[in-house]
Amino acid sequence: GSVPPRASREHGVAGRGTLRAMASPAAPDPSGAPQLAVVLVLDVVGSTALLARLGSDRFDRALAALDAVVDATVSAAGGWIVKRTGDGVLAAFLSASAAVATAVRLQQSVARRRALHPAVGIEVRICLAAGDVSFVRGDCIGRAPSVAARMEQLAGAGDVLVTDAGRVLAAGRAGLQ
């Protein structure tokens, strides 16, 4: 069967990551036909200032630790990492409730890590949008990823923003309102 690629950051020279494919538990339509999915966009808040404050090596280690948490949390919920976006991630889910629950878990995990390692101080914002998307050549194409990316401008540190469509699809499941 066709399994979508998952990307994970392998750190190389001067903190520049490369991507490698990994197996994933969920599968998009391999034909590239549109399908309903919930897109999760996670972004590190103030990453440029954080890099300047921490230095390249510490910043890379902090991002690697965040990547490990994101990868495990997304995978455990049946989602997959579509691509890395420098200091963030675009992930996809075929379940709205799983996507929203994952976003909440990720924010809680980042808050716990921040409390344990206040000198590092990573904060993230997470935006979710539901809609028809196509998975083509390792990317997610459609309105949902564009909307989620634009929502980042409205999100602050620690926020989880969900479009109305995503909220309606997830309502009443997994303890979500």
ROMI-572940 format. One record per residue: residue in three letters; z, y, x of N, C-alpha, C in turn. Coordinates in steps of 0.1 Angstrom, whole numbers, padded with zeros to 4 digits, always signed. Layout:
REM residues N
ALAZYXZYXZYX;...
REM end
This chain:
REM residues 177
GLY+0000-0012+0008+0000+0000+0000+0000+0012+0009;SER-0003+0023+0002-0003+0036+0009+0010+0043+0009;VAL+0015+0046+0020+0028+0053+0021+0026+0066+0027;PRO+0031+0077+0021+0029+0090+0026+0035+0092+0040;PRO+0029+0100+0048+0035+0103+0061+0048+0112+0058;ARG+0058+0110+0066+0069+0119+0067+0069+0124+0081;ALA+0073+0136+0082+0073+0142+0095+0088+0144+0099;SER+0090+0143+0112+0103+0147+0117+0100+0154+0130;ARG+0110+0163+0134+0108+0171+0146+0112+0163+0158;GLU+0103+0162+0168+0107+0157+0181+0106+0169+0190;HIS+0117+0172+0196+0118+0184+0204+0111+0183+0218;GLY+0103+0193+0221+0096+0192+0234+0099+0205+0242;VAL+0090+0210+0249+0091+0221+0258+0095+0234+0250;ALA+0105+0241+0255+0109+0254+0250+0111+0254+0235;GLY+0116+0242+0230+0120+0242+0216+0108+0240+0206;ARG+0096+0238+0211+0085+0236+0202+0085+0221+0197;GLY+0086+0219+0185+0086+0205+0179+0072+0200+0177;THR+0071+0187+0178+0058+0180+0175+0062+0171+0163;LEU+0052+0167+0156+0054+0159+0144+0050+0145+0146;ARG+0057+0136+0140+0053+0122+0140+0055+0116+0127;ALA+0047+0106+0123+0047+0100+0110+0058+0090+0109;MET+0064+0089+0097+0075+0079+0094+0072+0073+0080;ALA+0077+0061+0078+0076+0056+0064+0085+0063+0055;SER+0081+0063+0042+0089+0070+0031+0090+0061+0019;PRO+0101+0062+0011+0103+0053+0000+0095+0058-0012;ALA+0090+0070-0013+0083+0075-0024+0068+0076-0020;ALA+0059+0076-0030+0045+0077-0027+0038+0086-0036;PRO+0031+0096-0031+0022+0104-0039+0009+0096-0042;ASP+0001+0101-0051-0012+0095-0054-0020+0096-0042;PRO-0024+0085-0036-0032+0085-0023-0046+0091-0025;SER-0051+0092-0038-0065+0097-0040-0065+0112-0039;GLY-0054+0119-0039-0054+0133-0039-0055+0139-0053;ALA-0055+0130-0063-0055+0135-0077-0042+0143-0080;PRO-0043+0153-0088-0031+0161-0092-0021+0152-0099;GLN-0008+0154-0095+0002+0147-0102+0015+0156-0103;LEU+0023+0154-0113+0035+0162-0114+0045+0159-0103;ALA+0050+0169-0097+0060+0167-0086+0069+0180-0086;VAL+0080+0178-0080+0089+0190-0077+0089+0192-0062;VAL+0086+0204-0058+0085+0208-0044+0098+0215-0040;LEU+0103+0211-0029+0115+0217-0024+0111+0224-0011;VAL+0114+0237-0010+0112+0245+0002+0126+0249+0007;LEU+0129+0245+0019+0141+0249+0026+0138+0258+0038;ASP+0145+0269+0039+0143+0278+0050+0156+0282+0056;VAL+0156+0283+0070+0168+0288+0077+0168+0303+0076;VAL+0179+0308+0071+0181+0323+0069+0183+0329+0083;GLY+0175+0340+0086+0178+0347+0098+0175+0339+0111;SER+0165+0331+0111+0163+0322+0122+0160+0329+0135;THR+0152+0340+0134+0149+0348+0146+0161+0353+0153;ALA+0170+0359+0145+0183+0365+0150+0192+0353+0155;LEU+0192+0342+0148+0200+0330+0152+0195+0325+0166;LEU+0182+0324+0167+0176+0320+0180+0180+0329+0191;ALA+0179+0342+0189+0183+0352+0199+0198+0350+0203;ARG+0206+0348+0193+0221+0347+0195+0224+0334+0202;LEU+0218+0323+0198+0222+0310+0203+0215+0306+0216;GLY+0203+0311+0218+0195+0307+0229+0186+0295+0224;SER+0176+0292+0231+0166+0282+0227+0172+0268+0227;ASP+0180+0264+0237+0185+0250+0237+0195+0248+0225;ARG+0204+0257+0224+0214+0255+0213+0207+0256+0199;PHE+0198+0265+0198+0190+0266+0185+0183+0253+0182;ASP+0176+0248+0192+0169+0235+0190+0178+0224+0186;ARG+0190+0223+0192+0200+0213+0189+0205+0215+0174;ALA+0207+0227+0170+0211+0230+0157+0201+0226+0147;LEU+0188+0229+0150+0177+0226+0141+0175+0210+0140;ALA+0177+0204+0151+0176+0189+0151+0187+0183+0143;ALA+0199+0188+0143+0210+0183+0135+0207+0186+0120;LEU+0201+0198+0117+0198+0201+0103+0186+0192+0099;ASP+0176+0189+0107+0165+0180+0104+0171+0166+0100;ALA+0180+0161+0108+0186+0148+0105+0192+0148+0091;VAL+0200+0158+0088+0206+0159+0075+0196+0159+0064;VAL+0186+0168+0066+0175+0170+0055+0168+0157+0054;ASP+0163+0150+0065+0156+0138+0064+0163+0127+0056;ALA+0176+0125+0060+0184+0115+0053+0187+0118+0039;THR+0189+0130+0036+0193+0134+0022+0180+0133+0013;VAL+0169+0138+0018+0156+0137+0010+0152+0123+0008;SER+0152+0115+0018+0148+0101+0018+0157+0093+0008;ALA+0170+0095+0009+0180+0088+0001+0178+0091-0014;ALA+0172+0102-0017+0170+0106-0031+0156+0102-0036;GLY+0148+0096-0027+0135+0091-0031+0124+0101-0029;GLY+0127+0112-0022+0117+0122-0018+0111+0120-0005;TRP+0102+0128+0000+0097+0127+0013+0094+0141+0019;ILE+0095+0142+0032+0091+0154+0039+0076+0155+0040;VAL+0070+0165+0034+0056+0167+0034+0052+0174+0048;LYS+0059+0184+0052+0057+0191+0065+0068+0199+0069;ARG+0069+0202+0081+0078+0212+0087+0072+0225+0087;THR+0079+0236+0086+0074+0249+0085+0081+0258+0096;GLY+0082+0253+0108+0089+0260+0118+0104+0259+0117;ASP+0110+0268+0110+0124+0267+0108+0128+0262+0094;GLY+0119+0255+0087+0121+0250+0074+0114+0237+0071;VAL+0114+0233+0059+0108+0221+0054+0102+0222+0040;LEU+0091+0216+0038+0085+0214+0025+0087+0199+0022;ALA+0094+0196+0011+0096+0182+0007+0091+0181-0008;ALA+0088+0169-0012+0084+0166-0026+0091+0155-0032;PHE+0093+0155-0045+0099+0145-0053+0091+0142-0065;LEU+0092+0130-0070+0086+0127-0083+0096+0127-0094;SER+0108+0131-0091+0119+0133-0100+0125+0146-0099;ALA+0125+0154-0110+0131+0167-0109+0147+0167-0107;SER+0153+0157-0114+0168+0157-0112+0171+0153-0098;ALA+0163+0144-0092+0166+0140-0078+0164+0152-0069;ALA+0154+0160-0071+0151+0172-0063+0162+0182-0064;VAL+0167+0185-0076+0177+0195-0078+0190+0190-0072;ALA+0194+0177-0074+0206+0171-0068+0205+0171-0053;THR+0193+0169-0048+0192+0169-0033+0194+0183-0028;ALA+0189+0193-0034+0191+0207-0030+0205+0211-0030;VAL+0213+0207-0040+0227+0210-0041+0234+0202-0029;ARG+0231+0189-0027+0237+0182-0016+0234+0188-0003;LEU+0222+0193-0001+0219+0199+0012+0227+0212+0014;GLN+0228+0220+0004+0236+0232+0005+0250+0229+0008;GLN+0256+0219+0002+0270+0215+0004+0271+0210+0018;SER+0262+0202+0023+0262+0197+0037+0261+0208+0047;VAL+0252+0217+0045+0251+0229+0054+0264+0237+0054;ALA+0270+0239+0043+0283+0247+0042+0294+0239+0049;ARG+0294+0226+0048+0304+0218+0056+0302+0220+0071;ARG+0290+0218+0075+0287+0219+0089+0290+0233+0094;ARG+0287+0243+0086+0290+0257+0090+0305+0259+0092;ALA+0313+0253+0083+0328+0254+0084+0333+0247+0097;LEU+0326+0236+0101+0330+0228+0112+0325+0235+0125;HIS+0314+0242+0125+0308+0248+0136+0304+0262+0133;PRO+0314+0271+0131+0311+0285+0128+0303+0293+0138;ALA+0304+0289+0151+0297+0296+0161+0282+0294+0160;VAL+0278+0283+0154+0263+0281+0152+0258+0289+0140;GLY+0265+0288+0129+0262+0296+0118+0249+0295+0110;ILE+0244+0283+0110+0231+0281+0102+0234+0282+0087;GLU+0226+0290+0081+0226+0291+0066+0211+0288+0061;VAL+0210+0282+0049+0197+0280+0044+0196+0285+0030;ARG+0184+0287+0026+0180+0290+0012+0171+0279+0007;ILE+0172+0274-0005+0164+0264-0010+0157+0268-0023;CYS+0144+0266-0025+0137+0269-0037+0130+0257-0042;LEU+0130+0255-0055+0123+0244-0061+0114+0248-0072;ALA+0102+0242-0072+0092+0245-0082+0085+0232-0087;ALA+0083+0231-0100+0077+0219-0105+0063+0222-0110;GLY+0054+0213-0108+0040+0215-0113+0031+0204-0108;ASP+0018+0205-0112+0008+0196-0107+0005+0200-0093;VAL+0005+0190-0084+0001+0192-0070-0008+0180-0066;SER-0015+0182-0055-0023+0172-0049-0018+0170-0035;PHE-0017+0158-0030-0013+0155-0016-0026+0152-0009;VAL-0030+0161+0000-0043+0160+0007-0040+0162+0022;ARG-0045+0153+0030-0044+0154+0045-0030+0159+0050;GLY-0020+0153+0045-0006+0156+0050-0001+0169+0044;ASP-0007+0174+0034-0002+0187+0028-0001+0186+0013;CYS+0007+0195+0007+0009+0195-0007+0002+0208-0012;ILE-0008+0206-0021-0017+0217-0025-0014+0219-0040;GLY-0013+0231-0044-0011+0235-0058-0002+0247-0060;ARG+0000+0250-0072+0008+0263-0075+0023+0261-0072;ALA+0028+0249-0073+0043+0247-0071+0047+0250-0057;PRO+0040+0246-0046+0044+0250-0033+0043+0265-0031;SER+0033+0271-0036+0031+0286-0035+0043+0293-0042;VAL+0046+0289-0054+0057+0295-0061+0070+0293-0054;ALA+0073+0281-0049+0086+0279-0042+0087+0287-0029;ALA+0075+0289-0022+0075+0297-0010+0078+0312-0013;ARG+0072+0316-0024+0074+0331-0028+0088+0333-0033;MET+0094+0323-0039+0108+0325-0044+0118+0327-0032;GLU+0114+0323-0020+0123+0325-0009+0126+0340-0007;GLN+0117+0349-0011+0119+0363-0010+0131+0368-0019;LEU+0134+0360-0029+0145+0363-0039+0158+0356-0035;ALA+0157+0346-0027+0169+0338-0024+0177+0343-0012;GLY+0190+0343-0014+0199+0346-0003+0204+0334+0004;ALA+0212+0336+0014+0219+0325+0021+0227+0317+0011;GLY+0225+0304+0012+0233+0296+0003+0228+0294-0011;ASP+0217+0301-0014+0211+0300-0028+0203+0287-0030;VAL+0203+0282-0042+0193+0272-0046+0187+0278-0059;LEU+0174+0281-0058+0166+0287-0069+0157+0276-0074;VAL+0156+0275-0088+0148+0265-0094+0140+0272-0105;THR+0127+0269-0106+0119+0275-0116+0123+0270-0130;ASP+0119+0277-0140+0123+0272-0154+0118+0258-0156;ALA+0106+0255-0152+0100+0242-0154+0108+0231-0147;GLY+0113+0234-0135+0121+0224-0128+0135+0222-0134;ARG+0140+0233-0139+0153+0233-0146+0152+0225-0159;VAL+0142+0227-0167+0140+0220-0179+0139+0205-0176;LEU+0130+0201-0166+0128+0187-0163+0141+0180-0158;ALA+0149+0188-0152+0162+0182-0146+0174+0182-0155;ALA+0173+0190-0166+0185+0192-0175+0190+0179-0180;GLY+0204+0179-0180+0211+0167-0185+0211+0155-0177;ARG+0205+0155-0165+0204+0143-0157+0213+0146-0144;ALA+0219+0136-0139+0226+0137-0127+0237+0148-0127;GLY+0242+0150-0139+0253+0160-0141+0248+0174-0140;LEU+0235+0177-0141+0230+0190-0140+0229+0196-0153;GLN+0230+0210-0153+0229+0217-0166+0217+0226-0166;
REM end
